[in-house]
Amino acid sequence: MRFWDSSAIVPLLVQEEETGRRKAQLKDDPRMIVWWACRLECSSALNRLRRDGSLEEAGLSRALRDLDTLADGWFEVQPTEELRARAMRLLRVHPLRAPDSAQLAAALMATSENPSQLLFVTSDDRLRESAEKEGFTVA
């Protein structure tokens, strides 16, 4: 089982440089854990690609359907007061933006604060570095 950051899920939905590697990782272990807002973040990224002309309307529709299919099978870490407190702590110790601190806090909660139990999948360098400092192995 792996924790998937939104930045690592988008290449599963649209062709990007990391698409092949991310699809291989998903095939290797299809059990996904994500943060509650992951679907929203992925939808935002896909719509941004459409607005900037990198994605056609048909491609956006297909990617959003594929996102729904993925979401049907993943486990979401829900927003709680405990998660918010962890995310706020992470903001104090790592150079993260608020959504990334929530992603990392969700991953920590999914492991009951034992990050060696879960592989962390991200395409975001800052989040990768922070996850490694918290004890995760990062794909």
C-alpha positions in Angstrom: 0.0 0.0 0.0 1.3 3.5 -0.9 0.3 7.0 0.0 -0.2 9.0 -3.3 0.2 12.7 -3.4 -2.0 14.5 -6.0 1.1 15.5 -8.0 1.8 11.8 -8.6 -1.8 11.0 -9.5 -2.1 13.5 -12.3 0.4 11.6 -14.6 -1.9 8.6 -14.2 -4.6 10.7 -15.8 -2.8 12.6 -18.6 0.3 11.9 -20.5 3.3 13.5 -18.8 7.0 12.6 -18.4 6.3 10.5 -15.3 3.3 8.7 -16.7 5.1 5.4 -17.5 6.8 5.2 -14.1 3.6 6.1 -12.2 1.5 3.5 -14.0 4.1 0.9 -13.3 4.0 1.9 -9.6 0.2 1.6 -9.5 0.4 -1.8 -11.3 3.0 -3.0 -8.8 0.7 -2.1 -5.9 -2.8 -0.8 -6.8 -3.9 -0.1 -3.2 -3.9 3.7 -2.8 -4.2 5.9 0.2 -4.8 9.6 -0.4 -5.7 12.8 1.4 -9.4 13.7 1.5 -8.9 16.7 -0.9 -6.9 14.7 -3.4 -9.7 14.4 -5.9 -10.3 18.2 -5.7 -6.6 18.9 -6.2 -6.4 16.6 -9.2 -9.5 18.2 -10.7 -7.9 21.6 -10.2 -4.7 20.5 -12.0 -6.6 18.9 -14.9 -8.8 22.0 -15.4 -5.7 24.2 -15.3 -4.2 22.1 -18.1 -7.4 22.6 -20.1 -7.4 26.3 -19.5 -3.8 26.7 -20.6 -4.4 24.7 -23.8 -2.3 21.6 -22.8 -5.4 19.5 -22.7 -8.4 19.3 -25.1 -11.9 19.2 -23.8 -12.3 15.5 -24.7 -9.0 14.8 -22.8 -10.3 16.6 -19.8 -13.5 14.6 -19.8 -11.6 11.3 -20.1 -9.2 12.3 -17.4 -12.0 13.3 -15.0 -13.7 10.0 -15.6 -10.5 8.1 -15.0 -10.1 10.2 -11.8 -13.5 9.0 -10.6 -12.6 5.4 -11.4 -9.4 5.7 -9.4 -11.2 7.4 -6.5 -13.7 4.6 -6.3 -11.0 2.3 -5.2 -8.7 4.4 -3.0 -8.8 5.0 0.7 -9.1 8.6 1.8 -7.7 10.0 5.0 -10.5 12.3 6.3 -10.0 15.8 7.6 -10.0 15.9 11.4 -8.9 18.3 14.1 -6.0 16.0 14.7 -4.9 16.1 11.1 -5.1 19.9 11.1 -2.9 20.1 14.2 -0.4 17.8 12.5 -0.4 19.8 9.3 0.1 23.0 11.3 3.1 21.4 13.1 4.5 20.4 9.7 4.2 24.0 8.5 6.5 25.1 11.4 9.2 22.6 10.6 9.1 22.2 6.8 8.9 24.8 3.9 5.5 23.5 2.7 2.4 25.1 1.5 -0.8 24.4 3.4 -2.2 21.7 1.0 1.1 19.9 1.0 1.3 20.0 4.8 -2.2 18.4 4.8 -1.0 15.7 2.4 1.9 14.9 4.6 -0.1 15.0 7.8 -2.6 12.6 6.2 0.2 10.2 5.3 1.5 10.3 8.9 -2.0 9.6 10.2 -2.4 6.7 7.8 0.7 5.1 9.3 -0.1 6.0 12.9 3.1 8.1 13.0 5.2 5.1 11.7 6.2 6.3 8.3 8.4 3.3 7.6 5.1 1.3 7.0 4.1 3.2 3.9 5.8 4.2 0.6 5.1 7.9 -0.2 4.5 8.7 -3.9 5.0 12.3 -5.0 6.3 14.4 -7.9 6.7 17.5 -5.8 10.4 18.0 -4.7 9.6 20.1 -1.6 7.0 17.6 -0.4 9.4 14.7 -1.2 12.2 16.3 0.9 9.8 16.9 3.8 8.4 13.4 3.6 11.9 11.9 3.7 12.7 14.1 6.8 9.6 12.7 8.5 10.9 9.2 7.8 9.0 8.1 4.7 10.6 6.2 1.8 9.7 8.2 -1.2 9.0 6.7 -4.6 
